[in-house]
């Protein structure tokens, strides 16, 4: 079982985590979108992880 490091709430499925879009950009020769996000505990809002997602445009 996975728990939030701050509040110890159980993280069982995707509804227990909130993905917050921090910044979106359209840049580059092919206008590829990059999204920077933070995964946060849905109970207390503590940041659990970060990432970058990209897509073609």
ZAMIVEX-619261 format. One record per atom (N, C-alpha, C, O): x, z, y; residue number from 1; residue in one letter. Coordinates in Angstrom, 1 decimal. Each point is the difference from the previous one (the first is absolute). Last residue first. Layout:
@X = X Z = Z Y = Y n = NUM res = A
...
***
This chain:
@X = 2.4 Z = -32.2 Y = 18.7 n = 57 res = X
@X = -1.0 Z = -0.3 Y = 0.9 n = 57 res = X
@X = -0.2 Z = -1.4 Y = 0.3 n = 57 res = X
@X = -0.8 Z = -0.4 Y = 0.8 n = 57 res = X
@X = 2.6 Z = 4.6 Y = -4.6 n = 56 res = X
@X = 0.2 Z = -1.3 Y = 0.6 n = 56 res = X
@X = -1.1 Z = -0.3 Y = 1.0 n = 56 res = X
@X = -1.1 Z = 0.5 Y = -0.1 n = 56 res = X
@X = 2.8 Z = 4.5 Y = -1.1 n = 55 res = X
@X = -0.8 Z = -1.0 Y = -0.5 n = 55 res = X
@X = 0.3 Z = -1.3 Y = 0.7 n = 55 res = X
@X = 0.4 Z = 0.0 Y = 1.1 n = 55 res = X
@X = 1.3 Z = 5.6 Y = -2.2 n = 54 res = X
@X = 0.1 Z = -1.2 Y = 0.7 n = 54 res = X
@X = -1.0 Z = -1.1 Y = -0.6 n = 54 res = X
@X = -0.4 Z = 0.2 Y = -1.2 n = 54 res = X
@X = 1.6 Z = 5.6 Y = 1.7 n = 53 res = X
@X = -0.7 Z = -1.1 Y = -0.7 n = 53 res = X
@X = 0.1 Z = -1.3 Y = 0.8 n = 53 res = X
@X = -0.2 Z = 0.0 Y = 1.2 n = 53 res = X
@X = 2.7 Z = 5.2 Y = -1.6 n = 52 res = X
@X = -0.2 Z = -1.2 Y = 0.8 n = 52 res = X
@X = -0.7 Z = -1.0 Y = -0.9 n = 52 res = X
@X = 0.5 Z = -0.3 Y = -1.2 n = 52 res = X
@X = -0.1 Z = 6.1 Y = 1.4 n = 51 res = X
@X = 0.4 Z = -1.3 Y = -0.6 n = 51 res = X
@X = -0.3 Z = -1.1 Y = 1.0 n = 51 res = X
@X = -0.4 Z = 0.2 Y = 1.1 n = 51 res = X
@X = 0.4 Z = 5.7 Y = -2.4 n = 50 res = X
@X = -0.1 Z = -1.1 Y = 1.0 n = 50 res = X
@X = 0.4 Z = -1.3 Y = -0.7 n = 50 res = X
@X = 0.5 Z = 0.0 Y = -1.1 n = 50 res = X
@X = -2.4 Z = 5.5 Y = -0.2 n = 49 res = X
@X = 0.9 Z = -1.1 Y = -0.1 n = 49 res = X
@X = -0.2 Z = -1.1 Y = 1.0 n = 49 res = X
@X = -1.0 Z = 0.1 Y = 0.8 n = 49 res = X
@X = -1.1 Z = 4.3 Y = -0.7 n = 48 res = X
@X = 0.5 Z = 0.0 Y = -1.4 n = 48 res = X
@X = 1.1 Z = -1.1 Y = -0.2 n = 48 res = X
@X = 0.9 Z = 0.2 Y = -0.8 n = 48 res = X
@X = -3.3 Z = 2.9 Y = 5.1 n = 47 res = X
@X = 0.6 Z = -1.3 Y = -0.4 n = 47 res = X
@X = 0.6 Z = 0.2 Y = -1.4 n = 47 res = X
@X = 0.8 Z = 0.9 Y = -0.2 n = 47 res = X
@X = -5.0 Z = 2.0 Y = 2.1 n = 46 res = X
@X = 1.5 Z = 0.0 Y = -0.2 n = 46 res = X
@X = 0.5 Z = -1.3 Y = -0.5 n = 46 res = X
@X = -0.6 Z = -0.6 Y = -0.9 n = 46 res = X
@X = -4.1 Z = 2.2 Y = 1.7 n = 45 res = X
@X = 0.6 Z = -1.0 Y = 0.8 n = 45 res = X
@X = 1.5 Z = -0.1 Y = 0.0 n = 45 res = X
@X = 0.6 Z = -0.7 Y = 0.7 n = 45 res = X
@X = -4.2 Z = 3.4 Y = -3.2 n = 44 res = X
@X = 0.6 Z = 0.6 Y = 1.1 n = 44 res = X
@X = 0.7 Z = -0.9 Y = 0.9 n = 44 res = X
@X = 0.4 Z = 0.4 Y = 1.1 n = 44 res = X
@X = -3.3 Z = -2.0 Y = -4.8 n = 43 res = X
@X = -0.4 Z = 1.4 Y = 0.3 n = 43 res = X
@X = 0.6 Z = 0.6 Y = 1.3 n = 43 res = X
@X = -0.7 Z = 0.4 Y = 0.9 n = 43 res = X
@X = 1.9 Z = -4.7 Y = -2.9 n = 42 res = X
@X = -1.4 Z = -0.1 Y = 0.6 n = 42 res = X
@X = -0.5 Z = 1.4 Y = 0.4 n = 42 res = X
@X = -0.9 Z = 0.1 Y = 0.8 n = 42 res = X
@X = 6.1 Z = -1.9 Y = -1.0 n = 41 res = X
@X = -0.9 Z = 0.8 Y = -0.8 n = 41 res = X
@X = -1.4 Z = 0.0 Y = 0.8 n = 41 res = X
@X = 0.0 Z = 0.2 Y = 1.2 n = 41 res = X
@X = 3.4 Z = -4.3 Y = -0.4 n = 40 res = X
@X = -0.2 Z = 1.4 Y = 0.3 n = 40 res = X
@X = -1.0 Z = 0.6 Y = -0.9 n = 40 res = X
@X = -0.9 Z = -0.6 Y = -0.5 n = 40 res = X
@X = 4.4 Z = -3.9 Y = 1.5 n = 39 res = X
@X = -1.0 Z = 0.5 Y = -1.0 n = 39 res = X
@X = -0.1 Z = 1.5 Y = 0.3 n = 39 res = X
@X = 1.0 Z = 0.7 Y = -0.1 n = 39 res = X
@X = 0.5 Z = -5.0 Y = 3.4 n = 38 res = X
@X = 0.3 Z = 1.4 Y = -0.5 n = 38 res = X
@X = -1.1 Z = 0.3 Y = -1.0 n = 38 res = X
@X = -1.2 Z = -0.2 Y = 0.3 n = 38 res = X
@X = 3.3 Z = -4.8 Y = 1.7 n = 37 res = X
@X = -1.0 Z = 0.9 Y = -0.2 n = 37 res = X
@X = 0.5 Z = 1.4 Y = -0.5 n = 37 res = X
@X = 1.2 Z = 0.1 Y = -0.5 n = 37 res = X
@X = -0.4 Z = -5.5 Y = 2.8 n = 36 res = X
@X = 0.7 Z = 1.3 Y = -0.3 n = 36 res = X
@X = -1.0 Z = 1.0 Y = -0.2 n = 36 res = X
@X = -0.9 Z = 0.2 Y = 0.8 n = 36 res = X
@X = 1.0 Z = -5.8 Y = -1.1 n = 35 res = X
@X = -0.7 Z = 1.2 Y = 0.3 n = 35 res = X
@X = 0.8 Z = 1.2 Y = -0.4 n = 35 res = X
@X = 0.4 Z = 0.1 Y = -1.2 n = 35 res = X
@X = 0.1 Z = -5.8 Y = 2.4 n = 34 res = X
@X = 0.6 Z = 1.2 Y = -0.6 n = 34 res = X
@X = -0.8 Z = 1.2 Y = 0.4 n = 34 res = X
@X = -0.4 Z = 0.2 Y = 1.2 n = 34 res = X
@X = -0.1 Z = -6.0 Y = -1.5 n = 33 res = X
@X = -0.5 Z = 1.3 Y = 0.5 n = 33 res = X
@X = 0.8 Z = 1.1 Y = -0.7 n = 33 res = X
@X = 0.2 Z = 0.0 Y = -1.2 n = 33 res = X
@X = 1.2 Z = -5.3 Y = 2.4 n = 32 res = X
@X = -0.2 Z = 1.0 Y = -1.1 n = 32 res = X
@X = -0.4 Z = 1.3 Y = 0.6 n = 32 res = X
@X = 0.7 Z = 0.5 Y = 0.9 n = 32 res = X
@X = 0.4 Z = -5.3 Y = 0.9 n = 31 res = X
@X = -1.0 Z = 1.0 Y = 0.4 n = 31 res = X
@X = -0.4 Z = 0.9 Y = -1.1 n = 31 res = X
@X = -1.2 Z = 0.1 Y = -0.3 n = 31 res = X
@X = 4.8 Z = -3.4 Y = 0.3 n = 30 res = X
@X = -1.2 Z = -0.3 Y = -0.8 n = 30 res = X
@X = -1.1 Z = 1.0 Y = 0.4 n = 30 res = X
@X = -1.0 Z = 0.0 Y = -0.7 n = 30 res = X
@X = 5.3 Z = 0.3 Y = 2.8 n = 29 res = X
@X = -0.3 Z = -1.4 Y = 0.0 n = 29 res = X
@X = -1.3 Z = -0.3 Y = -0.7 n = 29 res = X
@X = -0.7 Z = -0.9 Y = 0.5 n = 29 res = X
@X = 1.2 Z = 5.8 Y = 1.7 n = 28 res = X
@X = 0.8 Z = -0.9 Y = -0.9 n = 28 res = X
@X = -0.5 Z = -1.4 Y = 0.0 n = 28 res = X
@X = -1.0 Z = -0.4 Y = 0.6 n = 28 res = X
@X = -2.2 Z = 4.8 Y = 0.3 n = 27 res = X
@X = 1.3 Z = -0.5 Y = 0.5 n = 27 res = X
@X = 0.6 Z = -0.9 Y = -1.0 n = 27 res = X
@X = -0.4 Z = -0.1 Y = -1.1 n = 27 res = X
@X = -3.8 Z = 3.7 Y = 2.4 n = 26 res = X
@X = 0.1 Z = -1.4 Y = -0.5 n = 26 res = X
@X = 1.3 Z = -0.5 Y = 0.6 n = 26 res = X
@X = 0.1 Z = -0.1 Y = 1.2 n = 26 res = X
@X = -2.0 Z = 5.4 Y = -2.3 n = 25 res = X
@X = 0.7 Z = -1.0 Y = 0.8 n = 25 res = X
@X = -0.2 Z = -1.4 Y = -0.6 n = 25 res = X
@X = -0.1 Z = -0.1 Y = -1.3 n = 25 res = X
@X = -1.6 Z = 5.8 Y = 1.3 n = 24 res = X
@X = -0.1 Z = -1.3 Y = -0.6 n = 24 res = X
@X = 0.6 Z = -1.0 Y = 1.0 n = 24 res = X
@X = -0.2 Z = 0.0 Y = 1.2 n = 24 res = X
@X = 0.1 Z = 5.7 Y = -2.3 n = 23 res = X
@X = 0.3 Z = -1.1 Y = 0.9 n = 23 res = X
@X = -0.1 Z = -1.3 Y = -0.8 n = 23 res = X
@X = 0.5 Z = -0.1 Y = -1.1 n = 23 res = X
@X = -2.0 Z = 4.3 Y = -0.7 n = 22 res = X
@X = 0.7 Z = 0.5 Y = 1.1 n = 22 res = X
@X = 0.3 Z = -1.1 Y = 1.0 n = 22 res = X
@X = 0.0 Z = 0.2 Y = 1.2 n = 22 res = X
@X = -3.8 Z = 1.1 Y = -5.1 n = 21 res = X
@X = 0.8 Z = -1.2 Y = 0.5 n = 21 res = X
@X = 0.7 Z = 0.5 Y = 1.3 n = 21 res = X
@X = -0.7 Z = 0.3 Y = 1.0 n = 21 res = X
@X = -1.0 Z = 2.7 Y = -5.3 n = 20 res = X
@X = -0.2 Z = -0.2 Y = 1.5 n = 20 res = X
@X = 1.0 Z = -1.1 Y = 0.4 n = 20 res = X
@X = 1.2 Z = 0.1 Y = -0.2 n = 20 res = X
@X = -3.8 Z = 2.0 Y = -4.4 n = 19 res = X
@X = 1.0 Z = -0.9 Y = 0.4 n = 19 res = X
@X = -0.2 Z = -0.3 Y = 1.5 n = 19 res = X
@X = -1.0 Z = -0.5 Y = 0.3 n = 19 res = X
@X = -0.4 Z = 4.8 Y = -3.9 n = 18 res = X
@X = -0.4 Z = -0.9 Y = 1.1 n = 18 res = X
@X = 1.2 Z = -0.8 Y = 0.4 n = 18 res = X
@X = 1.1 Z = 0.5 Y = 0.2 n = 18 res = X
@X = -2.9 Z = 2.2 Y = -4.9 n = 17 res = X
@X = 1.1 Z = -0.3 Y = 0.9 n = 17 res = X
@X = -0.5 Z = -1.0 Y = 1.1 n = 17 res = X
@X = -0.8 Z = -0.9 Y = -0.3 n = 17 res = X
@X = -1.9 Z = 2.5 Y = -3.4 n = 16 res = X
@X = 0.7 Z = 1.2 Y = 0.5 n = 16 res = X
@X = 1.1 Z = -0.2 Y = 0.9 n = 16 res = X
@X = 0.6 Z = 1.0 Y = 0.5 n = 16 res = X
@X = -3.1 Z = -4.5 Y = -2.7 n = 15 res = X
@X = -0.8 Z = 0.6 Y = 1.0 n = 15 res = X
@X = 0.5 Z = 1.3 Y = 0.5 n = 15 res = X
@X = -0.4 Z = 0.6 Y = 1.1 n = 15 res = X
@X = 2.4 Z = -3.1 Y = -4.7 n = 14 res = X
@X = 0.3 Z = -0.6 Y = 1.3 n = 14 res = X
@X = -0.8 Z = 0.6 Y = 1.1 n = 14 res = X
@X = 0.4 Z = 0.0 Y = 1.2 n = 14 res = X
@X = 0.3 Z = 3.1 Y = -5.5 n = 13 res = X
@X = -0.2 Z = -1.4 Y = 0.2 n = 13 res = X
@X = 0.2 Z = -0.5 Y = 1.4 n = 13 res = X
@X = 0.4 Z = 0.9 Y = 0.9 n = 13 res = X
@X = 0.8 Z = 3.6 Y = -2.4 n = 12 res = X
@X = -0.4 Z = -0.6 Y = -1.3 n = 12 res = X
@X = -0.2 Z = -1.5 Y = 0.1 n = 12 res = X
@X = 0.4 Z = -0.7 Y = -0.9 n = 12 res = X
@X = 1.8 Z = 5.3 Y = 3.3 n = 11 res = X
@X = -0.1 Z = -1.4 Y = 0.3 n = 11 res = X
@X = -0.2 Z = -0.7 Y = -1.3 n = 11 res = X
@X = 0.9 Z = -0.3 Y = -0.8 n = 11 res = X
@X = -1.6 Z = 5.7 Y = 2.7 n = 10 res = X
@X = 0.3 Z = -1.0 Y = -1.1 n = 10 res = X
@X = -0.2 Z = -1.4 Y = 0.6 n = 10 res = X
@X = -1.0 Z = -0.3 Y = 0.7 n = 10 res = X
@X = 2.6 Z = 4.5 Y = 2.3 n = 9 res = X
@X = -1.2 Z = -0.7 Y = -0.4 n = 9 res = X
@X = 0.4 Z = -1.0 Y = -1.1 n = 9 res = X
@X = 1.1 Z = -0.6 Y = 0.1 n = 9 res = X
@X = 1.9 Z = 3.7 Y = 2.6 n = 8 res = X
@X = -0.2 Z = 0.0 Y = -1.5 n = 8 res = X
@X = -1.3 Z = -0.6 Y = -0.5 n = 8 res = X
@X = -0.4 Z = 0.3 Y = -1.1 n = 8 res = X
@X = 2.6 Z = -0.1 Y = 5.7 n = 7 res = X
@X = -1.2 Z = 0.8 Y = -0.2 n = 7 res = X
@X = -0.3 Z = 0.2 Y = -1.5 n = 7 res = X
@X = -0.9 Z = 0.7 Y = -0.4 n = 7 res = X
@X = 5.0 Z = -3.1 Y = 1.9 n = 6 res = X
@X = -0.3 Z = 1.0 Y = 1.1 n = 6 res = X
@X = -1.2 Z = 0.9 Y = -0.4 n = 6 res = X
@X = 0.2 Z = 1.3 Y = 0.1 n = 6 res = X
@X = 1.6 Z = -4.9 Y = -2.9 n = 5 res = X
@X = 1.0 Z = 1.0 Y = 0.2 n = 5 res = X
@X = -0.3 Z = 1.0 Y = 1.0 n = 5 res = X
@X = 0.6 Z = 1.1 Y = 0.1 n = 5 res = X
@X = -4.1 Z = -3.7 Y = -3.4 n = 4 res = X
@X = 0.5 Z = -0.1 Y = 1.3 n = 4 res = X
@X = 1.1 Z = 1.0 Y = 0.2 n = 4 res = X
@X = -0.2 Z = 1.2 Y = -0.3 n = 4 res = X
@X = -0.8 Z = -2.9 Y = -4.7 n = 3 res = X
@X = -0.5 Z = 0.9 Y = 1.1 n = 3 res = X
@X = 0.6 Z = -0.3 Y = 1.3 n = 3 res = X
@X = 1.2 Z = -0.5 Y = 0.1 n = 3 res = X
@X = -2.1 Z = -1.5 Y = -5.6 n = 2 res = X
@X = 0.7 Z = -0.1 Y = 1.3 n = 2 res = X
@X = -0.7 Z = 0.8 Y = 1.0 n = 2 res = X
@X = -1.2 Z = 0.0 Y = 0.1 n = 2 res = X
@X = 1.5 Z = 0.0 Y = -5.8 n = 1 res = X
@X = -0.8 Z = 0.0 Y = 1.2 n = 1 res = X
@X = 0.9 Z = 0.0 Y = 1.2 n = 1 res = X
@X = 1.0 Z = 0.7 Y = 0.1 n = 1 res = X
***
